[in-house]
Amino acid sequence: MLQHCIGENAGKVWRLLNEKGELTFAQIKKELKGKNEELYMALGWLLRENAIYSRDEEDKTFFGCK
């Protein structure tokens, strides 16, 4: 069940990034109104699958679709 939830959230995160471009974690959370743990797991899934990238700029991390 947890894997299904993570996959579902990963899809939501990927669609958001695909539509809006690069976003920070705070922006993703605000848009999707998700729980921290669920969104971190979704981002980890997408990063592991090489579907998104992350980059650091000053004190922020940005995520975007590849």
Gaussian input, Z-matrix of N, CA and C with variables (Angstrom, degrees):
# hf/3-21g

backbone

0 1
 N
 C     1     B1
 C     2     B2     1     A1
 N     3     B3     2     A2     1     D1
 C     4     B4     3     A3     2     D2
 C     5     B5     4     A4     3     D3
 N     6     B6     5     A5     4     D4
 C     7     B7     6     A6     5     D5
 C     8     B8     7     A7     6     D6
 N     9     B9     8     A8     7     D7
 C    10    B10     9     A9     8     D8
 C    11    B11    10    A10     9     D9
 N    12    B12    11    A11    10    D10
 C    13    B13    12    A12    11    D11
 C    14    B14    13    A13    12    D12
 N    15    B15    14    A14    13    D13
 C    16    B16    15    A15    14    D14
 C    17    B17    16    A16    15    D15
 N    18    B18    17    A17    16    D16
 C    19    B19    18    A18    17    D17
 C    20    B20    19    A19    18    D18
 N    21    B21    20    A20    19    D19
 C    22    B22    21    A21    20    D20
 C    23    B23    22    A22    21    D21
 N    24    B24    23    A23    22    D22
 C    25    B25    24    A24    23    D23
 C    26    B26    25    A25    24    D24
 N    27    B27    26    A26    25    D25
 C    28    B28    27    A27    26    D26
 C    29    B29    28    A28    27    D27
 N    30    B30    29    A29    28    D28
 C    31    B31    30    A30    29    D29
 C    32    B32    31    A31    30    D30
 N    33    B33    32    A32    31    D31
 C    34    B34    33    A33    32    D32
 C    35    B35    34    A34    33    D33
 N    36    B36    35    A35    34    D34
 C    37    B37    36    A36    35    D35
 C    38    B38    37    A37    36    D36
 N    39    B39    38    A38    37    D37
 C    40    B40    39    A39    38    D38
 C    41    B41    40    A40    39    D39
 N    42    B42    41    A41    40    D40
 C    43    B43    42    A42    41    D41
 C    44    B44    43    A43    42    D42
 N    45    B45    44    A44    43    D43
 C    46    B46    45    A45    44    D44
 C    47    B47    46    A46    45    D45
 N    48    B48    47    A47    46    D46
 C    49    B49    48    A48    47    D47
 C    50    B50    49    A49    48    D48
 N    51    B51    50    A50    49    D49
 C    52    B52    51    A51    50    D50
 C    53    B53    52    A52    51    D51
 N    54    B54    53    A53    52    D52
 C    55    B55    54    A54    53    D53
 C    56    B56    55    A55    54    D54
 N    57    B57    56    A56    55    D55
 C    58    B58    57    A57    56    D56
 C    59    B59    58    A58    57    D57
 N    60    B60    59    A59    58    D58
 C    61    B61    60    A60    59    D59
 C    62    B62    61    A61    60    D60
 N    63    B63    62    A62    61    D61
 C    64    B64    63    A63    62    D62
 C    65    B65    64    A64    63    D63
 N    66    B66    65    A65    64    D64
 C    67    B67    66    A66    65    D65
 C    68    B68    67    A67    66    D66
 N    69    B69    68    A68    67    D67
 C    70    B70    69    A69    68    D68
 C    71    B71    70    A70    69    D69
 N    72    B72    71    A71    70    D70
 C    73    B73    72    A72    71    D71
 C    74    B74    73    A73    72    D72
 N    75    B75    74    A74    73    D73
 C    76    B76    75    A75    74    D74
 C    77    B77    76    A76    75    D75
 N    78    B78    77    A77    76    D76
 C    79    B79    78    A78    77    D77
 C    80    B80    79    A79    78    D78
 N    81    B81    80    A80    79    D79
 C    82    B82    81    A81    80    D80
 C    83    B83    82    A82    81    D81
 N    84    B84    83    A83    82    D82
 C    85    B85    84    A84    83    D83
 C    86    B86    85    A85    84    D84
 N    87    B87    86    A86    85    D85
 C    88    B88    87    A87    86    D86
 C    89    B89    88    A88    87    D87
 N    90    B90    89    A89    88    D88
 C    91    B91    90    A90    89    D89
 C    92    B92    91    A91    90    D90
 N    93    B93    92    A92    91    D91
 C    94    B94    93    A93    92    D92
 C    95    B95    94    A94    93    D93
 N    96    B96    95    A95    94    D94
 C    97    B97    96    A96    95    D95
 C    98    B98    97    A97    96    D96
 N    99    B99    98    A98    97    D97
 C   100   B100    99    A99    98    D98
 C   101   B101   100   A100    99    D99
 N   102   B102   101   A101   100   D100
 C   103   B103   102   A102   101   D101
 C   104   B104   103   A103   102   D102
 N   105   B105   104   A104   103   D103
 C   106   B106   105   A105   104   D104
 C   107   B107   106   A106   105   D105
 N   108   B108   107   A107   106   D106
 C   109   B109   108   A108   107   D107
 C   110   B110   109   A109   108   D108
 N   111   B111   110   A110   109   D109
 C   112   B112   111   A111   110   D110
 C   113   B113   112   A112   111   D111
 N   114   B114   113   A113   112   D112
 C   115   B115   114   A114   113   D113
 C   116   B116   115   A115   114   D114
 N   117   B117   116   A116   115   D115
 C   118   B118   117   A117   116   D116
 C   119   B119   118   A118   117   D117
 N   120   B120   119   A119   118   D118
 C   121   B121   120   A120   119   D119
 C   122   B122   121   A121   120   D120
 N   123   B123   122   A122   121   D121
 C   124   B124   123   A123   122   D122
 C   125   B125   124   A124   123   D123
 N   126   B126   125   A125   124   D124
 C   127   B127   126   A126   125   D125
 C   128   B128   127   A127   126   D126
 N   129   B129   128   A128   127   D127
 C   130   B130   129   A129   128   D128
 C   131   B131   130   A130   129   D129
 N   132   B132   131   A131   130   D130
 C   133   B133   132   A132   131   D131
 C   134   B134   133   A133   132   D132
 N   135   B135   134   A134   133   D133
 C   136   B136   135   A135   134   D134
 C   137   B137   136   A136   135   D135
 N   138   B138   137   A137   136   D136
 C   139   B139   138   A138   137   D137
 C   140   B140   139   A139   138   D138
 N   141   B141   140   A140   139   D139
 C   142   B142   141   A141   140   D140
 C   143   B143   142   A142   141   D141
 N   144   B144   143   A143   142   D142
 C   145   B145   144   A144   143   D143
 C   146   B146   145   A145   144   D144
 N   147   B147   146   A146   145   D145
 C   148   B148   147   A147   146   D146
 C   149   B149   148   A148   147   D147
 N   150   B150   149   A149   148   D148
 C   151   B151   150   A150   149   D149
 C   152   B152   151   A151   150   D150
 N   153   B153   152   A152   151   D151
 C   154   B154   153   A153   152   D152
 C   155   B155   154   A154   153   D153
 N   156   B156   155   A155   154   D154
 C   157   B157   156   A156   155   D155
 C   158   B158   157   A157   156   D156
 N   159   B159   158   A158   157   D157
 C   160   B160   159   A159   158   D158
 C   161   B161   160   A160   159   D159
 N   162   B162   161   A161   160   D160
 C   163   B163   162   A162   161   D161
 C   164   B164   163   A163   162   D162
 N   165   B165   164   A164   163   D163
 C   166   B166   165   A165   164   D164
 C   167   B167   166   A166   165   D165
 N   168   B168   167   A167   166   D166
 C   169   B169   168   A168   167   D167
 C   170   B170   169   A169   168   D168
 N   171   B171   170   A170   169   D169
 C   172   B172   171   A171   170   D170
 C   173   B173   172   A172   171   D171
 N   174   B174   173   A173   172   D172
 C   175   B175   174   A174   173   D173
 C   176   B176   175   A175   174   D174
 N   177   B177   176   A176   175   D175
 C   178   B178   177   A177   176   D176
 C   179   B179   178   A178   177   D177
 N   180   B180   179   A179   178   D178
 C   181   B181   180   A180   179   D179
 C   182   B182   181   A181   180   D180
 N   183   B183   182   A182   181   D181
 C   184   B184   183   A183   182   D182
 C   185   B185   184   A184   183   D183
 N   186   B186   185   A185   184   D184
 C   187   B187   186   A186   185   D185
 C   188   B188   187   A187   186   D186
 N   189   B189   188   A188   187   D187
 C   190   B190   189   A189   188   D188
 C   191   B191   190   A190   189   D189
 N   192   B192   191   A191   190   D190
 C   193   B193   192   A192   191   D191
 C   194   B194   193   A193   192   D192
 N   195   B195   194   A194   193   D193
 C   196   B196   195   A195   194   D194
 C   197   B197   196   A196   195   D195

   B1=1.4622
   B2=1.5340
   B3=1.3267
   B4=1.4662
   B5=1.5233
   B6=1.3306
   B7=1.4633
   B8=1.5350
   B9=1.3224
   B10=1.4644
   B11=1.5358
   B12=1.3288
   B13=1.4668
   B14=1.5317
   B15=1.3234
   B16=1.4657
   B17=1.5251
   B18=1.3225
   B19=1.4650
   B20=1.5173
   B21=1.3245
   B22=1.4668
   B23=1.5242
   B24=1.3315
   B25=1.4620
   B26=1.5227
   B27=1.3248
   B28=1.4649
   B29=1.5246
   B30=1.3213
   B31=1.4658
   B32=1.5146
   B33=1.3163
   B34=1.4712
   B35=1.5292
   B36=1.3297
   B37=1.4714
   B38=1.5278
   B39=1.3362
   B40=1.4593
   B41=1.5295
   B42=1.3282
   B43=1.4759
   B44=1.5244
   B45=1.3347
   B46=1.4626
   B47=1.5242
   B48=1.3244
   B49=1.4620
   B50=1.5246
   B51=1.3102
   B52=1.4622
   B53=1.5282
   B54=1.3198
   B55=1.4658
   B56=1.5267
   B57=1.3308
   B58=1.4746
   B59=1.5220
   B60=1.3240
   B61=1.4601
   B62=1.5128
   B63=1.3159
   B64=1.4655
   B65=1.5275
   B66=1.3274
   B67=1.4612
   B68=1.5240
   B69=1.3226
   B70=1.4598
   B71=1.5291
   B72=1.3381
   B73=1.4568
   B74=1.5274
   B75=1.3216
   B76=1.4730
   B77=1.5269
   B78=1.3284
   B79=1.4621
   B80=1.5305
   B81=1.3246
   B82=1.4628
   B83=1.5244
   B84=1.3194
   B85=1.4618
   B86=1.5224
   B87=1.3243
   B88=1.4641
   B89=1.5299
   B90=1.3164
   B91=1.4649
   B92=1.5291
   B93=1.3307
   B94=1.4651
   B95=1.5261
   B96=1.3360
   B97=1.4596
   B98=1.5321
   B99=1.3304
   B100=1.4596
   B101=1.5110
   B102=1.3216
   B103=1.4629
   B104=1.5251
   B105=1.3275
   B106=1.4621
   B107=1.5170
   B108=1.3394
   B109=1.4657
   B110=1.5267
   B111=1.3315
   B112=1.4647
   B113=1.5253
   B114=1.3206
   B115=1.4625
   B116=1.5230
   B117=1.3279
   B118=1.4676
   B119=1.5261
   B120=1.3334
   B121=1.4633
   B122=1.5311
   B123=1.3280
   B124=1.4586
   B125=1.5266
   B126=1.3238
   B127=1.4662
   B128=1.5222
   B129=1.3221
   B130=1.4610
   B131=1.5251
   B132=1.3096
   B133=1.4786
   B134=1.5306
   B135=1.3274
   B136=1.4704
   B137=1.5274
   B138=1.3191
   B139=1.4597
   B140=1.5233
   B141=1.3244
   B142=1.4708
   B143=1.5232
   B144=1.3272
   B145=1.4589
   B146=1.5334
   B147=1.3238
   B148=1.4574
   B149=1.5363
   B150=1.3413
   B151=1.4611
   B152=1.5276
   B153=1.3392
   B154=1.4607
   B155=1.5255
   B156=1.3195
   B157=1.4665
   B158=1.5231
   B159=1.3041
   B160=1.4610
   B161=1.5190
   B162=1.3061
   B163=1.4617
   B164=1.5243
   B165=1.3170
   B166=1.4607
   B167=1.5137
   B168=1.3172
   B169=1.4672
   B170=1.5216
   B171=1.3133
   B172=1.4617
   B173=1.5278
   B174=1.3114
   B175=1.4674
   B176=1.5314
   B177=1.3390
   B178=1.4696
   B179=1.5232
   B180=1.3275
   B181=1.4564
   B182=1.5170
   B183=1.3258
   B184=1.4617
   B185=1.5115
   B186=1.3191
   B187=1.4621
   B188=1.5126
   B189=1.3271
   B190=1.4649
   B191=1.5111
   B192=1.3203
   B193=1.4762
   B194=1.5183
   B195=1.3297
   B196=1.4629
   B197=1.5061
   A1=110.79
   A2=116.21
   A3=119.32
   A4=111.01
   A5=116.59
   A6=120.15
   A7=110.41
   A8=116.95
   A9=120.87
   A10=110.38
   A11=116.23
   A12=121.76
   A13=110.42
   A14=116.61
   A15=120.42
   A16=109.73
   A17=116.72
   A18=120.78
   A19=112.17
   A20=116.10
   A21=120.39
   A22=110.66
   A23=116.44
   A24=120.33
   A25=111.59
   A26=116.89
   A27=120.38
   A28=109.96
   A29=116.44
   A30=120.12
   A31=111.92
   A32=116.58
   A33=120.59
   A34=110.53
   A35=115.90
   A36=120.10
   A37=109.62
   A38=117.48
   A39=120.43
   A40=111.20
   A41=117.22
   A42=120.01
   A43=111.05
   A44=117.06
   A45=121.01
   A46=110.82
   A47=117.25
   A48=120.92
   A49=111.14
   A50=116.84
   A51=120.88
   A52=110.88
   A53=115.90
   A54=121.26
   A55=112.76
   A56=116.82
   A57=120.99
   A58=114.37
   A59=118.05
   A60=120.20
   A61=110.96
   A62=116.37
   A63=121.44
   A64=112.12
   A65=114.82
   A66=121.02
   A67=109.28
   A68=115.93
   A69=121.26
   A70=108.69
   A71=115.89
   A72=119.35
   A73=110.69
   A74=116.67
   A75=120.76
   A76=110.76
   A77=117.31
   A78=120.58
   A79=111.34
   A80=116.57
   A81=120.95
   A82=109.30
   A83=116.70
   A84=121.33
   A85=111.34
   A86=116.49
   A87=120.78
   A88=110.91
   A89=117.38
   A90=121.76
   A91=112.22
   A92=116.49
   A93=120.43
   A94=113.32
   A95=116.93
   A96=121.67
   A97=111.46
   A98=114.91
   A99=120.54
   A100=112.50
   A101=115.06
   A102=121.64
   A103=108.82
   A104=116.30
   A105=121.17
   A106=112.25
   A107=116.69
   A108=121.07
   A109=111.28
   A110=116.54
   A111=120.74
   A112=111.21
   A113=116.42
   A114=119.61
   A115=111.71
   A116=117.30
   A117=119.64
   A118=110.63
   A119=117.26
   A120=119.98
   A121=110.70
   A122=117.11
   A123=120.85
   A124=110.96
   A125=116.86
   A126=120.13
   A127=110.83
   A128=116.62
   A129=120.46
   A130=111.32
   A131=116.10
   A132=121.47
   A133=109.34
   A134=115.97
   A135=120.40
   A136=111.72
   A137=117.27
   A138=120.33
   A139=110.57
   A140=116.94
   A141=121.32
   A142=110.79
   A143=116.91
   A144=121.74
   A145=111.81
   A146=116.60
   A147=122.41
   A148=112.28
   A149=115.93
   A150=121.63
   A151=111.61
   A152=116.20
   A153=121.14
   A154=108.46
   A155=114.80
   A156=120.51
   A157=108.12
   A158=114.96
   A159=120.48
   A160=107.63
   A161=114.48
   A162=119.44
   A163=108.01
   A164=115.16
   A165=121.17
   A166=109.48
   A167=113.68
   A168=120.36
   A169=106.98
   A170=115.37
   A171=122.17
   A172=108.61
   A173=118.94
   A174=120.47
   A175=112.51
   A176=117.37
   A177=121.06
   A178=110.33
   A179=114.96
   A180=121.52
   A181=107.74
   A182=115.47
   A183=121.73
   A184=109.41
   A185=116.48
   A186=123.43
   A187=108.34
   A188=116.27
   A189=120.68
   A190=110.15
   A191=115.83
   A192=121.71
   A193=109.51
   A194=114.99
   A195=120.15
   A196=109.43
   D1=-42.75
   D2=-178.86
   D3=-62.51
   D4=-40.04
   D5=-179.45
   D6=-62.88
   D7=-38.40
   D8=178.08
   D9=-63.60
   D10=-43.07
   D11=179.61
   D12=-63.38
   D13=-43.01
   D14=179.60
   D15=-64.03
   D16=-44.30
   D17=179.34
   D18=-62.60
   D19=-40.29
   D20=178.33
   D21=-63.36
   D22=-44.83
   D23=178.51
   D24=-67.03
   D25=-35.20
   D26=177.04
   D27=-61.36
   D28=-40.31
   D29=177.00
   D30=-62.83
   D31=-41.87
   D32=178.83
   D33=-63.68
   D34=-44.29
   D35=-179.96
   D36=-63.72
   D37=-45.86
   D38=-178.81
   D39=-61.17
   D40=-44.53
   D41=179.32
   D42=-62.32
   D43=-40.91
   D44=178.57
   D45=-62.01
   D46=-48.05
   D47=-179.72
   D48=-65.55
   D49=-36.74
   D50=178.56
   D51=-64.94
   D52=-36.26
   D53=-178.94
   D54=-79.59
   D55=-43.82
   D56=-171.13
   D57=-101.07
   D58=-15.38
   D59=-176.51
   D60=88.03
   D61=-158.51
   D62=-176.37
   D63=-61.57
   D64=135.50
   D65=177.11
   D66=-140.86
   D67=154.92
   D68=172.37
   D69=-84.85
   D70=168.84
   D71=177.25
   D72=-58.67
   D73=-43.12
   D74=-178.88
   D75=-60.57
   D76=-40.00
   D77=178.95
   D78=-68.02
   D79=-39.75
   D80=177.60
   D81=-62.75
   D82=-46.59
   D83=-179.65
   D84=-60.43
   D85=-43.29
   D86=-179.86
   D87=-63.65
   D88=-43.71
   D89=-178.63
   D90=-66.66
   D91=-42.33
   D92=-173.95
   D93=-95.29
   D94=-11.46
   D95=-179.31
   D96=52.07
   D97=43.56
   D98=-178.29
   D99=-100.47
   D100=168.88
   D101=176.12
   D102=-81.62
   D103=146.22
   D104=-179.11
   D105=-50.81
   D106=-51.71
   D107=-175.34
   D108=-58.76
   D109=-44.44
   D110=-178.48
   D111=-64.77
   D112=-40.31
   D113=-178.83
   D114=-72.86
   D115=-37.66
   D116=176.38
   D117=-62.79
   D118=-41.42
   D119=178.50
   D120=-65.18
   D121=-40.05
   D122=178.45
   D123=-63.84
   D124=-43.49
   D125=178.16
   D126=-63.86
   D127=-41.31
   D128=177.52
   D129=-60.69
   D130=-43.38
   D131=178.00
   D132=-58.25
   D133=-50.36
   D134=-176.94
   D135=-65.51
   D136=-38.86
   D137=177.63
   D138=-65.45
   D139=-41.89
   D140=179.67
   D141=-65.03
   D142=-35.83
   D143=179.05
   D144=-80.53
   D145=-1.61
   D146=179.54
   D147=62.48
   D148=30.26
   D149=-179.87
   D150=-89.75
   D151=-22.60
   D152=178.59
   D153=-133.99
   D154=169.69
   D155=174.95
   D156=-126.59
   D157=163.92
   D158=172.33
   D159=-129.54
   D160=148.70
   D161=176.12
   D162=-145.93
   D163=145.37
   D164=179.60
   D165=-100.97
   D166=137.56
   D167=175.21
   D168=-138.61
   D169=116.95
   D170=-174.53
   D171=54.62
   D172=-115.12
   D173=-176.57
   D174=-108.41
   D175=18.95
   D176=-177.83
   D177=-124.99
   D178=149.43
   D179=173.56
   D180=-110.25
   D181=129.53
   D182=178.62
   D183=-108.49
   D184=144.73
   D185=176.99
   D186=-119.14
   D187=144.16
   D188=178.42
   D189=-153.99
   D190=162.31
   D191=178.15
   D192=-77.72
   D193=147.79
   D194=175.97
   D195=-85.03

